[in-house]
Amino acid sequence: MKLEVQIEKQVENKRISVSFQVENEIFGLVGKSGSGKSVTLQSIAGLIKPDEGRIVLDNNILFDSNNGVWLPPRKREIGYLSQTYGLFPNMTVVENIKIAIKGKRQEKEALAKVLLRQFQIEDIKHQYPMKLSGGQKQRCAMARMLGAKPKVILLDEPFSALDSGLKKEVMDEMKKVFASFGGIGIIVSHDEDEVNTFCKRKLSLD
């Protein structure tokens, strides 16, 4: 599996220009605030549209400014975990997970059960996001993202809101997720040590 990204985007008074290729690996994007890390992830996910360039996943063109191609997020097979996790506040943990799973009711139930167990959130499956800790929210959001069976997972500063003790626990869980995922992952962080924990290759943005 291969992801090719070559984009440019004007954000306020800064021109962001990014180019890289990722193939069957966990890749890191590092840089200070405002360097374009989140803009790059959101462009890949289809949440914002670059001004110029191309984004291609396994010969499937997601964006091509020269030919007017722009696939909406739902057609990209890409999972995106934002810094705020994006859980639906009016849905319980298990409902948040099920909504991402495609298929019949029995298939949704079966996969949701597996994900609840994998992320150790079975005991809070009927709670709403407002009642959850930061770590619980993140595990729920990860479970929901993987429930959609994406080819690529994008993590935007996934550990920034966690205290040091919980951060280590969640990072250990993330290692297990990546080991079993088998697709492409991209982690964005301002902390190079975090990125180095997961990635053999990284790109620094100025």
VEXSESE-11540 format. One record per residue: residue in three letters; x, y, z of N, C-alpha, C, O in turn. Coordinates in pm, 1 decimal, decimal comma. Atoms other than C-alpha are relative to their C-alpha. Example, Ala and Ser with C-alpha at 12.3 -4.5 7.8 and 13.67 -1.06 7.14 Angstrom:
<sites>
["ALA" [89,0 -119,0 0,0] [1230,0 -450,0 780,0] [90,0 120,0 0,0] [193,6 118,1 66,5]]
["SER" [-82,0 -119,0 -6,0] [1367,0 -106,0 714,0] [-77,0 109,0 73,0] [-26,1 219,8 89,9]]
</sites>
This chain:
<sites>
["MET" [83,8 -118,8 0,0] [0,0 0,0 0,0] [88,1 125,0 0,0] [186,9 132,9 73,1]]
["LYS" [-83,7 -118,2 17,1] [134,6 339,8 -99,6] [-85,0 126,6 0,0] [-189,5 133,1 -64,8]]
["LEU" [64,5 -130,6 -4,5] [31,6 697,0 -21,5] [99,0 105,1 -47,9] [210,2 115,6 3,8]]
["GLU" [-83,7 -106,6 54,1] [172,0 986,8 -223,8] [-67,0 134,6 27,1] [-183,5 155,5 -6,7]]
["VAL" [53,5 -131,2 -36,0] [126,3 1341,8 -99,8] [92,1 108,8 -53,6] [211,5 110,8 -23,7]]
["GLN" [-73,4 -116,8 48,3] [235,3 1657,5 -280,8] [-99,5 114,0 -8,3] [-176,1 123,1 -104,2]]
["ILE" [102,9 -103,4 -9,0] [33,5 1962,0 -179,8] [57,9 135,5 38,5] [165,4 145,3 97,7]]
["GLU" [-29,5 -136,2 -44,1] [46,5 2336,7 -132,4] [-129,5 64,0 46,8] [-235,3 44,9 -13,0]]
["LYS" [118,2 -64,2 -56,0] [-190,9 2541,9 79,3] [39,9 131,1 65,6] [131,8 134,9 147,3]]
["GLN" [-23,0 -128,8 -63,0] [-197,1 2909,1 172,2] [-85,8 8,3 125,9] [-208,4 -0,2 118,2]]
["VAL" [71,1 -14,4 -127,0] [-290,5 2948,4 540,3] [42,2 131,6 63,3] [155,7 146,1 108,7]]
["GLU" [-29,3 -135,4 -46,8] [-311,5 3311,5 653,2] [119,7 55,1 -77,8] [111,6 69,2 -199,8]]
["ASN" [-114,0 -59,1 72,0] [33,0 3457,0 571,1] [111,5 -101,1 -26,7] [225,2 -62,8 -54,5]]
["LYS" [-101,4 105,4 18,6] [213,3 3122,6 534,3] [-40,6 -93,6 -114,4] [-155,5 -136,9 -123,5]]
["ARG" [21,6 95,9 109,0] [246,7 2903,7 225,4] [56,0 -135,0 42,8] [177,0 -149,5 60,2]]
["ILE" [-41,4 133,4 -43,6] [257,7 2537,7 328,5] [23,0 -87,0 -123,5] [-64,9 -100,1 -208,7]]
["SER" [-35,5 86,9 112,2] [433,1 2305,7 84,7] [56,0 -130,5 56,6] [156,8 -130,2 127,3]]
["VAL" [-36,5 129,5 -57,0] [459,3 1934,3 166,6] [6,2 -104,7 -109,9] [-80,2 -108,4 -197,6]]
["SER" [-12,9 108,7 97,6] [579,8 1636,1 -36,5] [64,6 -120,6 67,4] [173,8 -109,5 123,1]]
["PHE" [-58,0 123,4 -53,8] [635,1 1276,2 79,9] [-77,5 -120,8 -52,7] [-188,2 -108,0 -104,9]]
["GLN" [63,1 126,9 34,7] [555,3 911,7 7,6] [11,5 -94,8 118,0] [114,1 -99,0 185,9]]
["VAL" [2,4 96,2 -109,2] [458,6 645,0 258,8] [-44,7 -134,2 -57,0] [-141,6 -141,6 -132,6]]
["GLU" [33,0 132,6 52,7] [452,0 273,4 186,0] [7,6 -104,1 111,8] [116,2 -137,3 159,4]]
["ASN" [8,2 106,5 -100,3] [334,9 11,6 439,8] [84,4 29,5 123,4] [169,4 -50,6 162,2]]
["GLU" [-78,0 -38,2 -117,0] [473,2 194,5 741,0] [-75,2 102,7 83,9] [-177,4 157,4 42,3]]
["ILE" [48,1 -107,7 -85,3] [403,7 429,3 1029,5] [97,9 115,6 -16,6] [217,1 101,6 10,8]]
["PHE" [-81,4 -114,6 39,8] [532,2 772,6 928,4] [-28,4 116,8 92,7] [-141,2 132,8 139,4]]
["GLY" [17,4 -112,8 -90,1] [587,3 1084,3 1138,5] [11,4 134,6 -67,3] [91,9 153,0 -158,6]]
["LEU" [-11,4 -140,1 39,8] [529,0 1453,5 1076,9] [24,7 80,4 126,9] [-57,4 79,4 218,6]]
["VAL" [-34,3 -77,0 -118,5] [700,8 1680,3 1327,2] [22,6 145,9 -37,9] [51,5 178,3 -153,1]]
["GLY" [-21,5 -142,4 25,0] [731,1 2054,5 1362,6] [-72,1 83,2 103,6] [-158,6 33,7 175,8]]
["LYS" [61,6 -90,2 -97,5] [633,6 2353,9 1570,4] [-142,2 35,5 -42,2] [-184,8 5,5 -153,7]]
["SER" [136,1 -43,4 29,0] [283,8 2496,2 1589,0] [-1,2 94,5 -119,8] [80,1 186,5 -128,2]]
["GLY" [11,6 -84,8 118,0] [177,5 2651,8 1258,1] [85,3 -43,0 -117,3] [87,9 24,4 -220,3]]
["SER" [-87,6 45,3 109,0] [420,9 2450,9 1046,4] [-74,9 -73,6 -110,7] [-19,7 -97,8 -218,0]]
["GLY" [79,8 64,9 104,6] [139,9 2276,8 857,3] [-27,7 -146,9 23,5] [-76,3 -215,4 -66,6]]
["LYS" [20,9 142,4 -28,7] [120,9 1937,5 1027,8] [-147,5 -37,6 -8,1] [-185,4 -130,8 -78,9]]
["SER" [143,5 31,8 -2,7] [-252,0 1941,8 1095,9] [-65,4 27,4 -135,5] [-154,6 -46,0 -178,0]]
["VAL" [53,0 -31,1 133,5] [-326,2 2105,0 760,6] [27,1 -115,2 -95,7] [-57,7 -150,2 -177,8]]
["THR" [-34,6 113,6 85,6] [-145,4 1817,3 590,4] [-90,4 -119,7 27,9] [-141,6 -181,8 -65,2]]
["LEU" [87,7 112,6 -34,5] [-343,4 1552,4 780,2] [-142,5 24,4 -47,1] [-205,5 -64,5 -104,3]]
["GLN" [138,0 -31,0 38,1] [-674,2 1726,7 718,6] [-17,3 -1,5 -151,6] [-125,0 -33,9 -201,6]]
["SER" [4,5 7,3 146,6] [-590,8 1752,7 347,4] [-7,9 -145,1 -47,1] [-83,1 -177,5 -139,1]]
["ILE" [2,1 142,1 35,7] [-522,6 1378,8 328,5] [-136,6 -60,1 32,1] [-189,6 -140,0 -45,0]]
["ALA" [129,1 54,0 -41,9] [-844,5 1303,5 516,4] [-115,9 55,4 -82,7] [-224,5 -2,7 -84,2]]
["GLY" [106,4 -59,8 79,9] [-1044,0 1530,9 285,1] [-81,6 103,3 74,9] [-190,3 140,8 31,0]]
["LEU" [72,2 -97,9 -80,3] [-1145,8 1778,7 553,8] [24,4 142,1 -47,1] [-59,0 230,1 -25,6]]
["ILE" [-26,5 -127,8 65,0] [-981,1 2071,7 377,7] [59,8 -27,8 -137,9] [113,7 -135,6 -162,9]]
["LYS" [-46,5 17,4 137,3] [-885,2 2123,9 14,8] [126,6 82,0 -24,4] [124,9 203,9 -7,5]]
["PRO" [-122,5 -75,9 32,8] [-527,5 2217,5 -81,4] [-22,4 89,4 -121,3] [-118,4 71,1 -196,3]]
["ASP" [7,8 -87,9 116,8] [-468,9 2491,0 -337,9] [53,3 -69,5 -125,0] [0,2 -52,8 -234,8]]
["GLU" [-63,2 67,5 113,5] [-246,6 2275,9 -557,2] [53,4 -136,3 43,6] [74,8 -161,5 162,2]]
["GLY" [-69,4 125,4 -26,8] [-102,7 1926,2 -586,4] [-81,0 -125,3 -28,3] [-183,1 -122,4 -97,0]]
["ARG" [62,2 130,7 19,6] [-195,7 1558,1 -577,8] [11,6 -81,8 128,6] [110,2 -72,7 201,7]]
["ILE" [-2,6 99,7 -106,7] [-284,7 1296,7 -317,4] [-51,1 -129,7 -60,6] [-163,1 -134,9 -111,5]]
["VAL" [33,9 126,6 64,0] [-287,6 935,4 -436,7] [20,1 -114,3 98,1] [125,3 -124,4 161,2]]
["LEU" [-8,5 117,5 -85,8] [-359,4 617,5 -239,6] [-18,9 -124,4 -85,3] [-128,1 -149,9 -136,1]]
["ASP" [5,7 123,7 79,9] [-276,9 291,9 -420,2] [-63,6 22,4 -137,2] [-156,5 -48,2 -176,4]]
["ASN" [47,1 -34,6 134,7] [-336,5 447,4 -763,3] [-141,3 58,3 -3,2] [-195,0 84,3 -110,9]]
["ASN" [130,9 -64,7 -8,5] [-668,7 590,9 -641,4] [22,9 147,4 29,5] [70,6 182,6 137,3]]
["ILE" [-26,1 -142,8 -14,6] [-653,6 967,5 -692,6] [-103,2 62,9 94,0] [-222,5 65,6 63,8]]
["LEU" [86,9 -64,9 -97,1] [-796,6 1145,4 -388,0] [-12,9 149,6 -28,0] [-117,0 210,7 -3,6]]
["PHE" [-1,7 -142,2 32,8] [-698,4 1494,6 -501,1] [98,5 24,4 -112,7] [211,3 -24,9 -110,5]]
["ASP" [-87,5 -39,0 110,8] [-556,8 1634,9 -823,3] [-48,6 136,1 -48,9] [-151,1 145,9 -116,3]]
["SER" [43,4 -135,8 33,6] [-574,9 2010,7 -871,5] [-2,0 24,1 -150,4] [-84,9 101,0 -199,1]]
["ASN" [-5,8 -21,4 145,0] [-481,2 1991,9 -1241,4] [-120,6 -57,9 -72,4] [-161,8 -7,0 -176,6]]
["ASN" [112,2 67,5 65,6] [-770,5 1759,7 -1323,6] [-132,3 14,8 75,0] [-231,7 -49,1 40,2]]
["GLY" [123,4 -28,5 -72,0] [-1026,7 1887,1 -1074,4] [-55,4 -116,2 80,1] [-176,8 -126,5 97,8]]
["VAL" [45,1 116,1 -78,4] [-1040,0 1566,5 -866,8] [6,4 32,9 148,6] [108,3 81,6 197,7]]
["TRP" [5,9 -21,6 -144,8] [-1147,3 1594,7 -502,8] [-102,6 -95,9 60,1] [-222,5 -67,8 59,1]]
["LEU" [90,3 97,6 -59,5] [-1292,8 1287,4 -330,5] [-42,1 44,5 139,3] [41,2 93,1 215,8]]
["PRO" [45,3 -34,9 -135,1] [-1508,0 1351,4 -21,5] [55,5 -100,0 101,9] [93,9 -210,9 64,5]]
["PRO" [-58,7 86,8 -102,7] [-1389,3 1201,9 309,8] [-56,2 -142,0 3,8] [18,4 -237,8 24,0]]
["ARG" [63,5 131,7 -12,5] [-1640,4 914,4 306,7] [46,0 -99,3 -107,1] [24,8 -219,7 -92,6]]
["LYS" [-44,7 87,8 107,8] [-1487,3 776,4 -15,1] [150,6 -26,2 3,6] [204,8 -87,3 -88,5]]
["ARG" [-146,5 8,1 -1,8] [-1123,2 786,9 94,0] [55,6 -121,0 75,3] [172,8 -154,6 58,2]]
["GLU" [-45,9 113,3 -81,5] [-1102,0 487,1 332,8] [116,8 40,1 90,2] [215,7 -31,7 105,0]]
["ILE" [-103,2 -56,1 -87,9] [-898,6 701,2 570,0] [-63,2 33,4 134,8] [-168,2 97,2 141,6]]
["GLY" [45,3 -32,1 -134,1] [-941,1 722,3 946,3] [79,5 116,2 56,6] [201,9 120,7 44,0]]
["TYR" [-65,4 -120,7 -52,4] [-866,1 1053,4 1118,0] [-37,2 18,8 146,5] [-155,1 26,5 181,0]]
["LEU" [21,4 -24,8 -142,6] [-823,9 1104,3 1492,5] [48,9 139,3 32,7] [169,2 165,4 30,8]]
["SER" [-35,8 -138,8 -29,3] [-832,7 1473,1 1584,9] [43,8 14,1 145,4] [28,1 -78,2 225,3]]
["GLN" [-44,9 -27,4 -137,0] [-689,9 1629,5 1900,0] [-116,3 0,8 98,6] [-97,5 -24,7 217,5]]
["THR" [117,8 -6,6 -87,2] [-1045,3 1666,3 2035,8] [-81,4 -129,1 -4,0] [-183,9 -140,3 63,4]]
["TYR" [58,3 134,4 10,8] [-1139,5 1305,5 1942,0] [-130,9 -5,6 -80,3] [-159,9 -108,2 -141,7]]
["GLY" [117,6 -6,2 86,0] [-1466,0 1411,8 1774,8] [-110,7 -98,5 32,0] [-184,1 -138,3 -58,4]]
["LEU" [107,3 92,2 -38,0] [-1698,8 1180,3 1969,8] [-134,6 72,6 -1,8] [-142,0 191,4 29,5]]
["PHE" [133,7 -58,4 -0,6] [-2072,0 1240,3 1932,2] [-50,4 5,2 144,4] [-66,0 -99,7 206,9]]
["PRO" [34,7 -12,8 -142,3] [-2182,9 1377,7 2273,4] [-132,8 -63,7 38,7] [-153,5 -99,0 154,8]]
["ASN" [131,8 57,1 -28,4] [-2538,4 1241,9 2242,3] [-5,3 -151,0 -19,3] [-112,7 -210,9 -14,5]]
["MET" [-8,0 145,0 18,3] [-2418,7 883,8 2182,7] [89,9 -61,3 106,1] [188,3 -0,4 148,2]]
["THR" [-84,7 71,7 -94,2] [-2278,5 630,2 2425,9] [126,6 -48,7 -70,1] [140,5 -36,5 -191,8]]
["VAL" [-124,0 53,1 56,0] [-1936,5 473,3 2378,5] [-29,2 -102,6 -108,7] [25,1 -93,7 -218,8]]
["VAL" [27,4 106,0 97,3] [-2078,4 167,6 2202,6] [-73,9 54,4 -122,0] [-52,7 5,4 -232,9]]
["GLU" [70,7 -60,4 112,9] [-2308,0 381,0 1985,4] [97,4 77,4 -88,7] [86,0 74,2 -211,2]]
["ASN" [-102,3 -70,7 76,8] [-2012,9 598,3 1881,4] [78,8 -96,0 -86,7] [113,4 -63,5 -200,3]]
["ILE" [-76,7 98,9 75,8] [-1828,8 285,8 1771,5] [-84,0 -61,4 -111,7] [-37,2 -75,0 -224,8]]
["LYS" [86,4 67,9 98,6] [-2121,1 120,0 1592,3] [-29,2 87,4 -121,9] [-42,9 37,1 -233,4]]
["ILE" [39,0 -87,5 110,2] [-2198,7 425,2 1382,4] [103,5 0,1 -112,5] [71,5 33,4 -226,6]]
["ALA" [-106,3 2,6 100,8] [-1864,9 385,4 1201,5] [8,4 -132,2 -73,9] [74,1 -141,6 -177,6]]
["ILE" [-11,8 135,1 56,2] [-1910,7 15,9 1124,2] [-104,3 -21,9 -109,0] [-223,2 2,6 -88,9]]
["LYS" [90,1 28,4 111,0] [-2059,0 -80,2 789,7] [-49,9 -143,6 10,0] [17,9 -230,4 65,1]]
["GLY" [52,8 135,6 2,3] [-2280,2 -383,3 743,7] [-132,9 -11,7 72,6] [-192,7 88,0 113,0]]
["LYS" [127,1 27,4 -66,1] [-2584,2 -544,0 897,9] [15,8 11,2 151,5] [126,6 21,5 204,2]]
["ARG" [0,6 -20,3 -145,0] [-2682,2 -514,9 1261,6] [87,7 -101,6 72,1] [162,8 -65,6 162,7]]
["GLN" [-78,9 103,7 -66,2] [-2524,6 -846,2 1360,3] [149,6 22,9 -19,7] [229,0 -1,5 71,1]]
["GLU" [-140,6 -28,0 28,7] [-2196,3 -748,6 1193,2] [49,6 117,3 84,8] [161,8 115,7 135,4]]
["LYS" [-34,9 -114,3 -82,9] [-2196,8 -415,7 1375,4] [20,0 -41,9 145,8] [116,2 -1,8 211,2]]
["GLU" [-5,8 47,1 -138,3] [-2264,8 -586,8 1708,4] [127,5 -79,8 25,2] [194,6 -61,8 126,8]]
["ALA" [-114,8 89,6 -17,2] [-1990,3 -844,6 1656,8] [131,4 78,5 1,9] [215,4 56,6 89,2]]
["LEU" [-124,6 -76,1 6,8] [-1716,3 -598,1 1555,2] [11,1 97,6 116,7] [119,8 116,5 171,4]]
["ALA" [-1,1 -92,2 -113,6] [-1815,4 -346,4 1824,0] [44,1 -72,9 126,6] [118,8 -18,0 207,5]]
["LYS" [-37,9 79,4 -117,7] [-1779,3 -621,3 2085,0] [150,4 -26,3 1,9] [214,9 -18,3 106,4]]
["VAL" [-144,2 25,4 11,0] [-1430,3 -704,6 1958,6] [79,0 126,3 33,9] [177,8 120,5 107,1]]
["LEU" [-71,7 -125,9 -22,3] [-1323,2 -339,2 1961,8] [-9,7 47,1 145,2] [86,8 100,2 200,1]]
["LEU" [15,6 -35,6 -140,7] [-1463,9 -275,7 2308,8] [97,9 -79,0 86,8] [157,0 -26,3 181,1]]
["ARG" [-91,9 85,5 -75,8] [-1258,9 -567,4 2437,1] [145,3 39,3 -28,2] [227,4 46,9 63,2]]
["GLN" [-137,5 -34,2 37,9] [-945,7 -469,1 2243,4] [49,6 124,7 71,4] [164,6 130,5 115,0]]
["PHE" [-40,4 -127,3 -60,4] [-942,6 -117,5 2387,2] [-38,6 11,1 147,7] [-27,0 117,7 208,3]]
["GLN" [29,1 8,6 -143,1] [-1055,8 -225,4 2734,0] [-98,4 107,6 45,0] [-75,6 176,4 144,5]]
["ILE" [103,3 -97,7 -35,7] [-1367,1 -6,6 2740,0] [-137,5 -65,9 8,2] [-240,0 0,9 -5,9]]
["GLU" [127,8 71,6 -12,9] [-1634,1 -275,0 2784,0] [-81,9 52,2 117,4] [-204,3 62,2 108,7]]
["ASP" [71,1 -41,0 -121,4] [-1719,5 -148,4 3132,6] [-58,4 140,8 -8,1] [-136,1 180,4 78,8]]
["ILE" [54,6 -135,9 14,0] [-1796,1 203,7 3007,6] [-80,3 14,5 -129,3] [-106,9 126,3 -173,5]]
["LYS" [62,3 -5,8 132,7] [-1977,0 112,7 2685,6] [-132,4 75,7 -2,4] [-174,7 122,1 -108,3]]
["HIS" [128,2 -70,1 -3,3] [-2304,1 271,7 2802,0] [11,9 142,7 53,9] [-88,7 209,8 77,0]]
["GLN" [-20,1 -137,1 -47,2] [-2148,7 596,6 2922,6] [11,4 96,7 -117,5] [44,8 57,8 -229,4]]
["TYR" [-9,5 -104,6 101,3] [-2156,6 926,0 2732,6] [136,5 69,7 11,3] [197,6 69,5 118,2]]
["PRO" [-133,3 -61,3 1,5] [-1839,1 1116,6 2632,0] [28,4 97,5 113,7] [140,9 102,8 163,3]]
["MET" [-23,1 -99,1 -105,1] [-1887,5 1390,1 2892,8] [41,2 -62,9 133,3] [96,3 5,1 219,9]]
["LYS" [-33,0 70,5 -123,5] [-1839,7 1127,7 3165,7] [136,4 -69,9 -7,3] [181,1 -128,3 91,4]]
["LEU" [-123,3 75,9 20,8] [-1515,0 987,6 3023,6] [124,4 82,3 29,3] [124,1 204,7 16,0]]
["SER" [-130,7 -63,5 -15,3] [-1153,7 1064,7 3108,2] [61,8 19,2 -138,2] [10,1 -30,7 -238,1]]
["GLY" [-67,2 -21,8 128,1] [-912,8 1179,1 2837,7] [44,6 -130,0 -64,5] [30,4 -147,7 -185,5]]
["GLY" [-44,6 128,2 53,2] [-770,0 830,3 2799,5] [-114,4 -85,4 -50,8] [-101,6 -152,5 -153,2]]
["GLN" [117,8 76,3 42,6] [-1113,9 670,7 2776,8] [-56,8 55,9 -130,4] [-97,2 -20,0 -218,5]]
["LYS" [46,9 -62,2 123,8] [-1220,4 920,4 2510,8] [88,0 -40,5 -117,5] [39,2 -70,8 -226,3]]
["GLN" [-90,5 34,1 108,8] [-910,7 845,9 2309,0] [-16,4 -145,4 -43,1] [-15,8 -175,4 -162,5]]
["ARG" [18,0 140,8 35,1] [-959,6 469,4 2327,9] [-130,2 -22,3 -74,8] [-136,2 -102,5 -168,0]]
["CYS" [128,1 8,4 71,1] [-1322,1 509,9 2223,0] [14,4 51,7 -142,8] [-36,2 -9,5 -236,8]]
["ALA" [-18,9 -58,3 133,1] [-1219,8 732,4 1931,3] [83,6 -91,4 -89,5] [56,5 -103,0 -209,0]]
["MET" [-81,0 94,4 76,6] [-953,6 481,8 1822,6] [-83,4 -119,7 -44,1] [-73,7 -164,9 -158,2]]
["ALA" [86,2 114,2 32,9] [-1204,9 197,3 1836,9] [-96,3 36,5 -112,4] [-117,3 -42,1 -204,7]]
["ARG" [92,6 -43,2 105,0] [-1452,1 396,1 1627,6] [71,5 13,7 -134,0] [18,3 -26,2 -237,6]]
["MET" [-76,0 -18,3 123,4] [-1184,9 484,2 1372,2] [31,4 -134,0 -65,4] [16,5 -148,9 -186,6]]
["LEU" [-34,3 130,9 55,1] [-1075,8 121,5 1331,4] [-124,7 -78,4 -40,8] [-117,0 -168,4 -124,4]]
["GLY" [124,6 66,5 37,6] [-1439,3 10,4 1311,7] [-37,0 22,7 -145,2] [-105,4 -59,7 -205,9]]
["ALA" [26,8 -31,1 140,9] [-1458,3 175,0 970,0] [93,7 -74,2 -94,5] [79,0 -65,0 -216,3]]
["LYS" [-97,1 78,1 76,9] [-1171,4 -50,9 854,0] [73,4 85,3 -104,7] [68,0 56,2 -224,2]]
["PRO" [-72,4 -87,5 93,6] [-957,4 226,9 701,5] [128,0 -64,5 -51,4] [182,8 -155,8 10,3]]
["LYS" [-129,9 41,1 53,7] [-653,8 170,3 483,2] [112,8 83,9 59,6] [227,6 40,4 67,9]]
["VAL" [-97,2 -94,0 -56,3] [-480,0 469,8 640,3] [-58,9 57,7 127,8] [-177,3 91,0 131,8]]
["ILE" [44,8 -68,1 -120,2] [-501,7 607,9 993,9] [90,2 119,9 25,7] [212,6 110,7 16,4]]
["LEU" [-68,6 -126,7 -21,7] [-405,6 966,8 1073,6] [-24,3 43,9 144,2] [-138,9 54,4 187,9]]
["LEU" [10,4 -36,7 -141,2] [-332,9 1072,8 1432,1] [60,5 138,4 21,6] [180,5 158,4 2,3]]
["ASP" [-43,1 -138,5 -17,0] [-313,0 1444,6 1510,9] [26,7 28,2 147,2] [-67,0 40,9 226,0]]
["GLU" [-41,2 -24,4 -138,5] [-116,6 1507,1 1834,4] [-77,1 -92,3 96,5] [-144,9 -42,9 186,6]]
["PRO" [85,4 91,8 -76,2] [-270,0 1191,5 1989,9] [28,3 -7,3 149,1] [-53,6 -60,8 223,9]]
["PHE" [-34,2 12,6 -141,4] [-93,2 1224,2 2326,4] [8,5 133,7 72,6] [41,1 137,5 191,2]]
["SER" [-23,0 -133,7 -56,1] [-90,2 1599,8 2386,0] [-89,9 31,3 119,2] [-52,1 110,7 205,4]]
["ALA" [94,4 -32,6 -107,0] [-392,6 1602,8 2618,5] [10,1 -95,4 119,5] [-70,3 -86,1 212,2]]
["LEU" [-10,6 102,2 -103,7] [-274,7 1314,2 2840,7] [111,1 31,9 98,8] [215,0 86,3 61,3]]
["ASP" [-106,7 -16,1 -98,0] [-79,5 1327,5 3165,7] [104,2 -109,5 -20,4] [80,5 -204,7 -94,6]]
["SER" [-114,3 87,1 29,0] [253,7 1143,9 3181,5] [-29,3 -147,3 24,8] [12,0 -232,3 -54,0]]
["GLY" [30,4 139,5 -29,8] [122,9 825,3 3345,0] [-92,5 -61,7 -102,9] [-68,3 -172,3 -151,3]]
["LEU" [96,3 49,2 97,3] [-171,5 786,2 3111,9] [60,6 -2,7 -139,6] [28,1 -89,6 -220,5]]
["LYS" [-65,4 -7,4 131,4] [42,0 885,6 2813,3] [75,6 -128,8 -30,6] [64,9 -182,0 -141,1]]
["LYS" [-74,2 123,7 21,6] [268,1 582,7 2857,6] [-94,4 -116,6 -25,2] [-68,9 -199,9 -112,2]]
["GLU" [97,9 108,0 16,4] [-32,4 352,1 2891,4] [-61,7 2,4 -139,8] [-72,9 -101,1 -205,5]]
["VAL" [63,5 -13,1 131,1] [-197,2 486,5 2576,3] [100,7 -26,0 -111,6] [65,5 -85,9 -213,2]]
["MET" [-102,9 25,3 100,9] [130,2 478,8 2380,8] [26,7 -150,5 -13,7] [46,2 -201,0 -124,3]]
["ASP" [-17,9 145,3 5,0] [175,5 112,9 2474,2] [-115,0 -65,6 -76,1] [-93,5 -157,9 -154,6]]
["GLU" [115,7 53,8 70,8] [-178,0 41,8 2350,9] [9,2 31,2 -149,9] [-28,0 -50,8 -233,8]]
["MET" [-12,9 -40,6 139,2] [-105,9 233,3 2029,8] [99,6 -88,6 -74,6] [80,0 -119,3 -192,2]]
["LYS" [-97,6 90,2 61,0] [197,6 13,7 1962,5] [-66,8 -130,6 -41,7] [-37,2 -184,2 -148,5]]
["LYS" [71,9 123,8 31,8] [-30,5 -291,6 1972,2] [-92,0 20,6 -120,2] [-104,0 -66,2 -206,7]]
["VAL" [89,3 -31,2 112,0] [-276,2 -123,8 1736,7] [77,1 1,6 -131,7] [35,1 -59,2 -230,2]]
["PHE" [-80,1 -8,6 121,5] [-6,1 -43,6 1483,0] [55,0 -136,8 -41,3] [63,3 -167,5 -160,2]]
["ALA" [-56,3 131,9 30,1] [142,4 -393,3 1509,3] [-101,1 -89,2 -70,2] [-63,6 -173,2 -151,9]]
["SER" [103,7 84,5 59,2] [-191,3 -549,2 1411,2] [-72,9 66,6 -116,7] [-151,2 2,0 -186,2]]
["PHE" [76,6 -74,8 100,3] [-314,8 -278,2 1172,7] [32,3 -42,8 -142,6] [-57,4 -79,6 -218,4]]
["GLY" [-39,7 45,7 132,6] [-116,2 -361,9 861,2] [-11,7 102,0 -111,4] [28,3 74,2 -224,4]]
["GLY" [11,2 -102,7 102,8] [-193,3 -38,7 676,4] [101,3 110,1 21,9] [205,9 89,0 83,4]]
["ILE" [-86,7 -116,8 -14,8] [-37,7 306,7 661,9] [-48,5 84,3 117,8] [-168,7 105,5 134,0]]
["GLY" [32,5 -90,5 -108,9] [-26,3 528,7 969,8] [86,9 124,2 -7,6] [204,5 116,5 -43,3]]
["ILE" [-76,2 -124,9 -7,0] [79,0 892,0 1002,6] [-29,2 65,8 134,2] [-144,7 90,7 168,7]]
["ILE" [11,6 -66,7 -129,7] [143,5 1051,9 1341,1] [56,1 141,0 -10,1] [167,6 161,7 -57,9]]
["VAL" [-43,3 -139,1 -7,3] [165,2 1427,3 1383,2] [30,7 34,5 145,0] [-47,5 2,9 234,7]]
["SER" [-35,0 -41,9 -135,8] [344,3 1568,4 1686,9] [105,2 109,2 -4,7] [182,4 119,3 -100,0]]
["HIS" [-108,7 -96,5 -17,0] [559,8 1856,1 1804,3] [113,5 -63,9 78,5] [220,8 -5,1 92,2]]
["ASP" [-96,3 70,4 -84,2] [746,0 1600,3 2019,0] [68,5 -111,0 -80,7] [6,7 -212,7 -112,0]]
["GLU" [-71,6 98,8 82,1] [1012,6 1410,7 1823,2] [16,1 -133,4 70,9] [19,3 -237,7 5,6]]
["ASP" [-13,2 125,5 -73,8] [1052,1 1153,1 2100,1] [-124,4 -86,9 -18,2] [-113,9 -208,8 -31,6]]
["GLU" [123,6 74,8 23,1] [686,8 1054,0 2058,5] [2,7 -65,3 -137,1] [-27,5 -183,8 -151,1]]
["VAL" [-3,7 50,4 137,0] [729,4 1015,6 1684,2] [103,2 -111,4 -14,1] [77,4 -212,3 -79,8]]
["ASN" [-106,1 101,0 10,1] [1053,9 821,2 1720,7] [-39,9 -133,1 63,1] [13,8 -237,8 27,0]]
["THR" [48,2 122,8 -63,4] [871,8 569,4 1941,2] [-69,9 -90,7 -100,2] [-65,9 -213,1 -87,7]]
["PHE" [81,6 77,0 93,8] [656,1 462,5 1647,7] [56,7 -5,0 -141,9] [26,5 -97,7 -217,1]]
["CYS" [-33,7 -18,9 141,3] [827,0 573,7 1327,9] [149,1 -16,9 -27,7] [233,4 33,9 46,3]]
["LYS" [-137,9 9,1 47,6] [1145,0 475,8 1145,3] [34,4 119,6 -88,4] [150,2 159,9 -99,2]]
["ARG" [-22,3 -116,7 85,8] [1098,6 767,5 908,4] [-90,9 112,7 44,7] [-201,3 90,1 94,3]]
["LYS" [82,6 -117,1 -33,0] [973,6 1119,3 967,6] [39,5 116,9 -88,6] [148,0 120,0 -146,5]]
["LEU" [-24,6 -122,1 75,8] [946,9 1454,1 794,4] [-18,3 117,5 94,6] [-120,0 127,5 163,2]]
["SER" [7,1 -119,2 -84,4] [1020,2 1780,0 976,9] [-49,4 116,5 -83,9] [5,1 145,5 -190,5]]
["LEU" [56,0 -116,5 68,1] [810,9 2079,5 874,2] [42,3 125,5 74,4] [42,0 129,7 197,4]]
["ASP" [-44,4 -126,6 -59,6] [934,1 2434,0 931,4] [-116,3 97,9 12,9] [-97,7 209,8 61,0]]
</sites>
